[in-house]
Amino acid sequence: MMRAMSPQNYSNHTQRVPVFGVALLISLLTTIGAIVNLALSWGDHERLYSASLILVLSACLVVIGSCTRSFPLKAQDRAIRAEENLRSYVLTGKLLDPRLTPKQIVALRFASDLEFAALAQAASEKAMTPDEIKRAIKNWRPDTYRV
């Protein structure tokens, strides 16, 4: 049985992945523990190698975890930029203003077709923040395909 979802809007559009946050927190705590372990092992040559190896592996885990989240988001931002550029061209005959930042364009994707062009122009002229852009949207266009 499928649960009915409420319509997407400003107050419920963000997605959180608690498991990712917990895993990253555990990785950071492990790295801190590895630093403490290395500091305590500094004078003991038998433990120094394993303590330094644990620190290097823990730091690698944090870097890999961060990249695992940021790389797909960058790819998604590029796709959104291309989609919104096409949308702008279809609606106005012009590409998006090059002054718009990727974060502004990501925010504009929620604007309905009727308000998109005016909001895109205002966003570039007034240097609106992504949050200001989202709050200015009157008719929310849901995006349920986000990563």
Summary of the structure (lengths in Angstrom):
residues: 147
radius of gyration: 22.3
end to end distance: 23.6
largest distance: 70.2
contacts: 353
relative contact order: 0.12
helix: 69%
strand: 1%
